[in-house]
């Protein structure tokens, strides 16, 4: 999908992730320039769960990794819906040998890389 900027120039869709089994399940990843964060758009509307906020520096470091993280979460959301079970964001997740946390940040679930102590 080509990038789209709103009239205010504050949001740009940089990617979309679509469920291969159910193409109606599509989530956009937007860049919010004023906050220097990337956020999902579509999780709340389709799954009644909070959107995910990803710090800009994590995406710049590895865009494919961030896509893999969002894809993994979307897979779990979809499986919960199909199985008619309750979904809850995991507080920790591991993707491609890196560990991340998801914390409730009010409007968004905040993704953070877990650093070694």
LOKE-614029 format. One record per residue: y negated, x, z of N, C-alpha, C in turn; residue in one letter; residue number from 1. Coordinates in Angstrom, 2 decimals. Example, Ala and Ser with C-alpha at 12.3 -4.5 7.8 and 13.67 -1.06 7.14 Angstrom:
# LOKE-614029
+---------+---------+---------+---------+---------+---------+---------+---------+---------+--------+-----+
:      nv :      nu :      nw :     cav :     cau :     caw :      cv :      cu :      cw : residu : num :
+---------+---------+---------+---------+---------+---------+---------+---------+---------+--------+-----+
:    5.69 :   13.19 :    7.80 :    4.50 :   12.30 :    7.80 :    3.30 :   13.20 :    7.80 :      A :   1 :
:    2.25 :   12.85 :    7.08 :    1.06 :   13.67 :    7.14 :   -0.03 :   12.90 :    7.87 :      S :   2 :
+---------+---------+---------+---------+---------+---------+---------+---------+---------+--------+-----+
END
This chain:
# LOKE-614029
+---------+---------+---------+---------+---------+---------+---------+---------+---------+--------+-----+
:      nv :      nu :      nw :     cav :     cau :     caw :      cv :      cu :      cw : residu : num :
+---------+---------+---------+---------+---------+---------+---------+---------+---------+--------+-----+
:    1.17 :    0.84 :    0.00 :    0.00 :    0.00 :    0.00 :   -1.23 :    0.89 :    0.00 :      X :   1 :
:   -2.22 :    0.63 :   -0.85 :   -3.42 :    1.46 :   -0.86 :   -4.25 :    1.21 :    0.38 :      X :   2 :
:   -4.98 :    2.22 :    0.84 :   -5.82 :    2.03 :    2.02 :   -6.85 :    0.94 :    1.79 :      X :   3 :
:   -7.19 :    0.21 :    2.84 :   -8.18 :   -0.84 :    2.76 :   -9.16 :   -0.67 :    3.91 :      X :   4 :
:  -10.43 :   -0.67 :    3.59 :  -11.45 :   -0.54 :    4.62 :  -12.16 :   -1.87 :    4.76 :      X :   5 :
:  -12.34 :   -2.31 :    6.00 :  -13.07 :   -3.54 :    6.25 :  -14.54 :   -3.31 :    5.92 :      X :   6 :
:  -15.32 :   -4.39 :    5.75 :  -16.73 :   -4.22 :    5.43 :  -17.48 :   -3.32 :    6.41 :      X :   7 :
:  -17.08 :   -3.32 :    7.67 :  -17.76 :   -2.47 :    8.65 :  -17.30 :   -1.02 :    8.55 :      X :   8 :
:  -16.20 :   -0.77 :    7.83 :  -15.68 :    0.58 :    7.68 :  -14.95 :    1.08 :    8.91 :      X :   9 :
:  -14.68 :    0.20 :    9.87 :  -14.10 :    0.62 :   11.13 :  -12.58 :    0.70 :   11.11 :      X :  10 :
:  -11.90 :   -0.04 :   10.23 :  -10.45 :   -0.07 :   10.19 :   -9.95 :    0.25 :    8.80 :      X :  11 :
:   -8.92 :    1.06 :    8.73 :   -8.30 :    1.39 :    7.45 :   -6.79 :    1.25 :    7.61 :      X :  12 :
:   -6.15 :    0.46 :    6.74 :   -4.69 :    0.39 :    6.74 :   -4.20 :    1.63 :    6.03 :      X :  13 :
:   -3.41 :    2.43 :    6.75 :   -2.93 :    3.68 :    6.17 :   -1.46 :    3.61 :    5.76 :      X :  14 :
:   -0.72 :    2.64 :    6.31 :    0.69 :    2.52 :    5.96 :    1.19 :    1.15 :    6.38 :      X :  15 :
:    2.32 :    0.76 :    5.82 :    2.99 :   -0.47 :    6.20 :    4.47 :   -0.17 :    6.35 :      X :  16 :
:    5.09 :   -0.82 :    7.32 :    6.52 :   -0.68 :    7.53 :    7.11 :   -2.07 :    7.40 :      X :  17 :
:    8.15 :   -2.18 :    6.56 :    8.75 :   -3.48 :    6.28 :   10.24 :   -3.44 :    6.60 :      X :  18 :
:   10.72 :   -4.49 :    7.25 :   12.13 :   -4.61 :    7.58 :   12.91 :   -4.81 :    6.28 :      X :  19 :
:   13.90 :   -3.97 :    6.01 :   14.67 :   -4.08 :    4.77 :   15.52 :   -5.34 :    4.75 :      X :  20 :
:   15.98 :   -5.79 :    5.92 :   16.80 :   -6.98 :    5.99 :   15.96 :   -8.25 :    5.88 :      X :  21 :
:   14.78 :   -8.24 :    6.49 :   13.88 :   -9.39 :    6.47 :   12.49 :   -8.92 :    6.06 :      X :  22 :
:   12.22 :   -8.89 :    4.75 :   10.94 :   -8.38 :    4.26 :    9.70 :   -9.12 :    4.78 :      X :  23 :
:    9.89 :  -10.30 :    5.38 :    8.73 :  -10.99 :    5.94 :    8.24 :  -10.29 :    7.21 :      X :  24 :
:    9.08 :   -9.42 :    7.79 :    8.69 :   -8.65 :    8.96 :    8.04 :   -7.35 :    8.49 :      X :  25 :
:    6.73 :   -7.40 :    8.40 :    5.96 :   -6.25 :    7.92 :    4.87 :   -5.94 :    8.93 :      X :  26 :
:    4.77 :   -4.67 :    9.28 :    3.77 :   -4.22 :   10.24 :    2.88 :   -3.19 :    9.55 :      X :  27 :
:    1.58 :   -3.37 :    9.68 :    0.64 :   -2.39 :    9.15 :    0.28 :   -1.39 :   10.25 :      X :  28 :
:   -0.05 :   -0.19 :    9.84 :   -0.59 :    0.80 :   10.77 :   -2.03 :    1.04 :   10.33 :      X :  29 :
:   -2.95 :    0.78 :   11.26 :   -4.38 :    0.90 :   10.97 :   -4.98 :    2.07 :   11.73 :      X :  30 :
:   -5.98 :    2.66 :   11.12 :   -6.76 :    3.71 :   11.79 :   -8.07 :    3.10 :   12.25 :      X :  31 :
:   -8.35 :    3.19 :   13.55 :   -9.60 :    2.70 :   14.11 :  -10.51 :    3.91 :   14.30 :      X :  32 :
:  -11.39 :    4.10 :   13.35 :  -12.22 :    5.30 :   13.29 :  -13.06 :    5.50 :   14.54 :      X :  33 :
:  -13.66 :    4.44 :   15.06 :  -14.56 :    4.60 :   16.22 :  -13.83 :    5.07 :   17.46 :      X :  34 :
:  -12.53 :    4.76 :   17.58 :  -11.75 :    5.18 :   18.75 :  -10.83 :    6.35 :   18.45 :      X :  35 :
:  -10.75 :    6.77 :   17.20 :   -9.86 :    7.83 :   16.73 :   -8.42 :    7.58 :   17.19 :      X :  36 :
:   -7.96 :    6.33 :   16.94 :   -6.58 :    5.97 :   17.26 :   -5.98 :    5.21 :   16.08 :      X :  37 :
:   -4.67 :    5.20 :   16.05 :   -3.93 :    4.40 :   15.09 :   -3.29 :    3.27 :   15.87 :      X :  38 :
:   -3.29 :    2.07 :   15.31 :   -2.69 :    0.92 :   15.98 :   -1.83 :    0.15 :   15.00 :      X :  39 :
:   -0.79 :   -0.48 :   15.54 :    0.01 :   -1.37 :   14.71 :   -0.72 :   -2.69 :   14.60 :      X :  40 :
:   -0.40 :   -3.43 :   13.55 :   -0.97 :   -4.76 :   13.35 :    0.14 :   -5.64 :   12.80 :      X :  41 :
:    0.54 :   -6.64 :   13.57 :    1.58 :   -7.56 :   13.13 :    2.67 :   -7.79 :   14.15 :      X :  42 :
:    2.80 :   -6.88 :   15.12 :    3.84 :   -7.05 :   16.14 :    3.56 :   -8.29 :   16.98 :      X :  43 :
:    2.31 :   -8.45 :   17.41 :    1.97 :   -9.60 :   18.24 :    2.19 :  -10.92 :   17.49 :      X :  44 :
:    1.77 :  -10.96 :   16.24 :    1.91 :  -12.19 :   15.46 :    3.37 :  -12.55 :   15.18 :      X :  45 :
:    4.20 :  -11.53 :   14.93 :    5.59 :  -11.81 :   14.56 :    6.57 :  -11.83 :   15.72 :      X :  46 :
:    6.27 :  -11.05 :   16.77 :    7.24 :  -10.92 :   17.85 :    6.67 :  -11.31 :   19.22 :      X :  47 :
:    5.41 :  -11.69 :   19.29 :    4.74 :  -12.06 :   20.55 :    4.82 :  -10.92 :   21.57 :      X :  48 :
:    4.69 :   -9.69 :   21.10 :    4.65 :   -8.51 :   21.96 :    3.36 :   -7.75 :   21.65 :      X :  49 :
:    2.95 :   -6.88 :   22.56 :    1.72 :   -6.12 :   22.37 :    1.85 :   -5.15 :   21.20 :      X :  50 :
:    0.74 :   -4.93 :   20.55 :    0.65 :   -3.91 :   19.51 :    0.75 :   -2.53 :   20.16 :      X :  51 :
:    0.96 :   -1.50 :   19.35 :    1.10 :   -0.13 :   19.84 :   -0.10 :    0.69 :   19.42 :      X :  52 :
:   -0.63 :    1.47 :   20.34 :   -1.75 :    2.37 :   20.09 :   -1.22 :    3.80 :   20.10 :      X :  53 :
:   -1.55 :    4.57 :   19.06 :   -1.08 :    5.95 :   18.94 :   -2.30 :    6.86 :   18.83 :      X :  54 :
:   -2.44 :    7.84 :   19.73 :   -3.59 :    8.74 :   19.64 :   -3.65 :    9.45 :   18.29 :      X :  55 :
:   -4.84 :    9.60 :   17.78 :   -5.03 :   10.22 :   16.47 :   -4.42 :   11.60 :   16.34 :      X :  56 :
:   -4.51 :   12.42 :   17.40 :   -4.00 :   13.78 :   17.29 :   -2.48 :   13.81 :   17.11 :      X :  57 :
:   -1.76 :   12.82 :   17.65 :   -0.31 :   12.78 :   17.45 :    0.04 :   12.49 :   16.00 :      X :  58 :
:   -0.70 :   11.61 :   15.37 :   -0.43 :   11.26 :   13.98 :   -0.77 :   12.42 :   13.06 :      X :  59 :
:   -1.88 :   13.08 :   13.34 :   -2.28 :   14.22 :   12.51 :   -1.22 :   15.32 :   12.58 :      X :  60 :
:   -0.63 :   15.51 :   13.78 :    0.39 :   16.54 :   13.93 :    1.64 :   16.24 :   13.11 :      X :  61 :
:    2.06 :   14.97 :   13.05 :    3.29 :   14.63 :   12.35 :    3.32 :   13.15 :   11.99 :      X :  62 :
:    2.81 :   12.83 :   10.81 :    2.72 :   11.43 :   10.37 :    4.10 :   10.81 :   10.24 :      X :  63 :
:    5.07 :   11.54 :    9.70 :    6.42 :   11.00 :    9.53 :    7.07 :   10.67 :   10.87 :      X :  64 :
:    6.81 :   11.49 :   11.86 :    7.36 :   11.24 :   13.19 :    6.80 :    9.94 :   13.76 :      X :  65 :
:    5.52 :    9.70 :   13.60 :    4.92 :    8.47 :   14.10 :    5.51 :    7.25 :   13.39 :      X :  66 :
:    5.75 :    7.37 :   12.09 :    6.40 :    6.29 :   11.36 :    7.80 :    6.03 :   11.87 :      X :  67 :
:    8.53 :    7.09 :   12.21 :    9.88 :    6.96 :   12.75 :    9.86 :    6.25 :   14.10 :      X :  68 :
:    8.87 :    6.56 :   14.92 :    8.76 :    5.92 :   16.24 :    8.50 :    4.43 :   16.08 :      X :  69 :
:    7.52 :    4.07 :   15.25 :    7.20 :    2.65 :   15.04 :    8.40 :    1.94 :   14.43 :      X :  70 :
:    9.09 :    2.58 :   13.48 :   10.26 :    1.97 :   12.85 :   11.35 :    1.69 :   13.88 :      X :  71 :
:   11.58 :    2.63 :   14.79 :   12.61 :    2.43 :   15.82 :   12.27 :    1.25 :   16.72 :      X :  72 :
:   11.01 :    1.15 :   17.12 :   10.59 :    0.04 :   17.96 :   10.73 :   -1.28 :   17.21 :      X :  73 :
:   10.34 :   -1.30 :   15.94 :   10.46 :   -2.53 :   15.15 :   11.91 :   -2.95 :   14.98 :      X :  74 :
:   12.80 :   -1.99 :   14.84 :   14.23 :   -2.30 :   14.74 :   14.71 :   -3.00 :   16.00 :      X :  75 :
:   14.28 :   -2.51 :   17.17 :   14.68 :   -3.13 :   18.44 :   14.07 :   -4.52 :   18.59 :      X :  76 :
:   12.82 :   -4.68 :   18.16 :   12.19 :   -6.00 :   18.20 :   12.96 :   -6.98 :   17.32 :      X :  77 :
:   13.30 :   -6.56 :   16.12 :   14.01 :   -7.42 :   15.18 :   15.40 :   -7.79 :   15.70 :      X :  78 :
:   16.11 :   -6.81 :   16.28 :   17.44 :   -7.08 :   16.82 :   17.37 :   -8.07 :   17.98 :      X :  79 :
:   16.35 :   -7.95 :   18.81 :   16.19 :   -8.89 :   19.92 :   15.94 :  -10.30 :   19.40 :      X :  80 :
:   15.13 :  -10.41 :   18.36 :   14.84 :  -11.72 :   17.78 :   16.10 :  -12.32 :   17.17 :      X :  81 :
:   16.81 :  -11.52 :   16.38 :   18.02 :  -12.01 :   15.71 :   19.10 :  -12.38 :   16.72 :      X :  82 :
:   19.20 :  -11.65 :   17.83 :   20.19 :  -11.94 :   18.86 :   19.72 :  -12.94 :   19.89 :      X :  83 :
:   18.51 :  -13.45 :   19.69 :   17.90 :  -14.41 :   20.61 :   17.92 :  -13.88 :   22.04 :      X :  84 :
:   17.56 :  -12.59 :   22.19 :   17.51 :  -11.96 :   23.50 :   16.07 :  -11.56 :   23.81 :      X :  85 :
:   15.83 :  -11.22 :   25.05 :   14.50 :  -10.82 :   25.49 :   14.25 :   -9.37 :   25.13 :      X :  86 :
:   13.06 :   -9.09 :   24.66 :   12.66 :   -7.72 :   24.33 :   11.69 :   -7.23 :   25.39 :      X :  87 :
:   11.81 :   -5.96 :   25.75 :   10.84 :   -5.30 :   26.61 :   10.66 :   -3.88 :   26.09 :      X :  88 :
:    9.43 :   -3.43 :   26.01 :    9.17 :   -2.06 :   25.59 :    9.83 :   -1.10 :   26.58 :      X :  89 :
:   10.52 :   -0.10 :   26.08 :   11.09 :    0.93 :   26.93 :    9.95 :    1.83 :   27.42 :      X :  90 :
:   10.03 :    2.27 :   28.68 :    8.97 :    3.13 :   29.19 :    9.07 :    4.54 :   28.61 :      X :  91 :
:   10.28 :    4.94 :   28.17 :   10.49 :    6.24 :   27.53 :   11.34 :    6.04 :   26.29 :      X :  92 :
:   11.05 :    6.83 :   25.27 :   11.90 :    6.83 :   24.09 :   11.94 :    8.22 :   23.50 :      X :  93 :
:   13.06 :    8.53 :   22.86 :   13.23 :    9.83 :   22.24 :   13.45 :    9.62 :   20.75 :      X :  94 :
:   12.64 :   10.32 :   19.96 :   12.74 :   10.24 :   18.50 :   12.60 :   11.66 :   17.96 :      X :  95 :
:   13.54 :   12.04 :   17.13 :   13.51 :   13.34 :   16.48 :   13.26 :   14.47 :   17.48 :      X :  96 :
:   14.03 :   14.45 :   18.56 :   14.04 :   15.51 :   19.57 :   12.75 :   15.61 :   20.39 :      X :  97 :
:   11.91 :   14.59 :   20.35 :   10.71 :   14.56 :   21.18 :   10.76 :   13.31 :   22.05 :      X :  98 :
:   10.22 :   13.41 :   23.26 :   10.23 :   12.30 :   24.20 :    8.80 :   11.75 :   24.35 :      X :  99 :
:    8.71 :   10.42 :   24.33 :    7.43 :    9.74 :   24.43 :    7.50 :    8.68 :   25.52 :      X : 100 :
:    6.34 :    8.30 :   26.03 :    6.26 :    7.19 :   26.97 :    5.43 :    6.09 :   26.33 :      X : 101 :
:    5.69 :    4.87 :   26.74 :    4.89 :    3.72 :   26.36 :    4.38 :    3.10 :   27.65 :      X : 102 :
:    3.05 :    3.02 :   27.77 :    2.43 :    2.47 :   28.97 :    1.57 :    1.28 :   28.59 :      X : 103 :
:    1.56 :    0.29 :   29.46 :    0.73 :   -0.89 :   29.23 :   -0.73 :   -0.48 :   29.38 :      X : 104 :
:   -1.47 :   -0.64 :   28.30 :   -2.89 :   -0.29 :   28.32 :   -3.78 :   -1.49 :   28.12 :      X : 105 :
:   -3.32 :   -2.65 :   28.57 :   -4.13 :   -3.86 :   28.39 :   -3.82 :   -4.49 :   27.05 :      X : 106 :
:   -4.70 :   -4.30 :   26.09 :   -4.52 :   -4.90 :   24.77 :   -3.38 :   -4.27 :   23.99 :      X : 107 :
:   -3.09 :   -2.99 :   24.22 :   -2.07 :   -2.26 :   23.48 :   -1.07 :   -1.60 :   24.42 :      X : 108 :
:    0.09 :   -1.27 :   23.87 :    1.03 :   -0.37 :   24.53 :    0.63 :    1.02 :   24.07 :      X : 109 :
:    0.35 :    1.91 :   25.00 :   -0.15 :    3.25 :   24.68 :    1.00 :    4.24 :   24.56 :      X : 110 :
:    1.13 :    4.84 :   23.38 :    2.16 :    5.84 :   23.14 :    1.60 :    7.20 :   23.52 :      X : 111 :
:    2.38 :    7.94 :   24.32 :    1.97 :    9.29 :   24.72 :    3.16 :   10.20 :   24.61 :      X : 112 :
:    2.90 :   11.44 :   24.20 :    3.97 :   12.43 :   24.16 :    4.20 :   12.94 :   25.57 :      X : 113 :
:    5.46 :   12.97 :   26.00 :    5.80 :   13.49 :   27.31 :    5.89 :   15.00 :   27.23 :      X : 114 :
:    5.08 :   15.66 :   28.01 :    5.08 :   17.12 :   28.00 :    5.94 :   17.64 :   29.14 :      X : 115 :
:    6.54 :   18.78 :   28.91 :    7.40 :   19.38 :   29.94 :    6.56 :   19.79 :   31.14 :      X : 116 :
:    7.10 :   19.61 :   32.36 :    6.35 :   19.97 :   33.56 :    6.14 :   21.46 :   33.69 :      X : 117 :
+---------+---------+---------+---------+---------+---------+---------+---------+---------+--------+-----+
END
